[in-house]
Amino acid sequence: ELDGFGLYPWAAGLYVEASGDVAWAREIYPWLADSVLTVIPPLVDRALGVIREDSSIWERHLWPAIGPEFAKRFAWTTVAIARGLRSAVGLARAAGRGGDGVFLASQVALLARGLRERFVGPDGVLLGHLEAPAGQALDASSVEAFCAGFLTAGGPAFAAFRG
């Protein structure tokens, strides 16, 4: 479940934002950078700009990687990691590591573009994963792309999502 690498920095960012505990951000950021954020870049399918296949929140089996019940490139995982990276930008700045923030922001942009280009089907329907035809790749967790602001509620993907 690769989404956890995004969920932790997202939660940490929410904590700092709500509490104003910048000292904690400075304290935790070196560990976060070394133990969580460094794991993310190799997870990105650079050709597609999305996170590689994983079990996601649906806990799919990872092997053998064929058939409908196995690992997929899920919109949810890409959104969760992009959202976490976006929070990590603020954490990096709070920790005085602005250079890290610039790199992290570039990764957010890459994933946001991949999300728009790969997970919005030709008919405007938001896909839950990339391994099945559009009509079979629906997944309500994809709504998080709108909740996180990576897709806009006024765009064609939202209109199609609402049905």
N, C-alpha and C positions, 0 to 999 in steps of 0.2 A: 504494500500500500504506500505508494510514493507520495501521496497527498500530505502525509504527516510532515514532510519536509517543508511544506508551505503553511500547514496549520500552526505549527509552533511559532514561527516568526510573526504570523498574523496575530495570534493571541498575545504575544509579547508586546507587539505594537499597540494593540487595544489597551493593554494594561497601562503602558506608559502614557498613552493619550488620555486615559480616564483619570489616572492618578497624578500625573505630572512628575513621576518618580524618575527623573533624568539620571540620577545617581545610579539607580538600578540598571538603566539602559547602558550606561558606561561600564558598569561592572559585568553585565551578562554578555555584552556584544562580542568580546574576544572569543568566548566559548561558542557563541552562536555562529560566528564567522568560521571558526575552525571545524566545528562538529556538525553543523547543519548546512550552512550556505555553500560550503565547498563541495558538497555532495550534489548539488542541483545542476550545475552546467553539464556534466556528463549524461544526465538524464534527458537532456533535450535532443530530440530528433531534429538535427540542424536542417535537413532537407525540407522538413515540413513546418518547423517552428513551433512544435508542440511537444509535450512530454511523451516519452516512449511508452510502449505497452506496459501495463501493470494490472494488478488485481483490483485496484481502486476500492471505493467504498462498498462495492458489490462483492468483494472478496472472491473474485474469479480464480479458478485454478490456473497456475502458470505453465504447467507442462502436461501433456504436449501442447504446444501453442497452436492448436487447430480446433475448429469447431466453435459453436456459439457460446460455450461456457468457459472460454479461456481468456487470457489476457488480451486487452484491447487498449487502444489509445483513446482514453476517455476525456471528454470535455471537462468533467468535474476535476480531474487531476491537474490538467493544465490551468484551470481557473484557480484552484486552491494554491498551487505553487506560485502563480503570478501574483496572487493577492498577498501571499506571504513575503515574496520578494519586494513588493511595493511597500509593505510595512517595514521591512528590513532597511529600506532606503532611509526612512526617518530614524531608525535605531542607529544606523551607521553615522548619520549626521550628529545625533545626540551624543554619540561616543567619540566625536571628533575625528571620524574616519570618512570624511567627505569623498575621498577617492573611491572607496568601496561603494558609496552611494551612487556615484556616477556609473560604475560597472553594473550594479544591481538594477538601476533604472533602465539600462540598455537591455538587460535580460527581460525585464517586465515588458518593454516595447516589443521585443522579439516574440514573446508568448502571446501578447495581445493581438499582434498582427497575425500570427499563426491561428489563433482562435477565430478571428474574423474570416480569414481566408480558407480555413480547412473545415471548421465546424458549422459554418452556415452553408447549407446545401444550395444547389442552383435554383431551387424553388423558394428559397428564403427560409426554409425550415431549419431550426437549430438542431444539429445532430448531437446525440449523446456520446457517440464514439464513431470511429472511422472504419470499422471492420465489417460493416454490413450496408446494404442499400439503404438510402435515406428513409424509406418508409418503415424499416425495421430497426433503425438506429436511434430511436427516440428514448429519452431518459429525462425524467423530470428534474434531476439534479442539475441539469444544464441551465436551469433558471438562474443559478448562481452567477453565470456570465453577466446577467443583467443586474443582479444584486451588487456585484462587485464593480459595476460601471464599465466593464470591458465592452459591452454592447449596450446601445441606448434603447430605452423603452419606446422611443418614437420611430425606431428603424424598422425595416422590413422583416428582420428576423423575429422581432418581438410580436409584430402583427401575426406572423405565421405561427408563432409559439402559442399565442392565445387561441388560435384555432378559429 
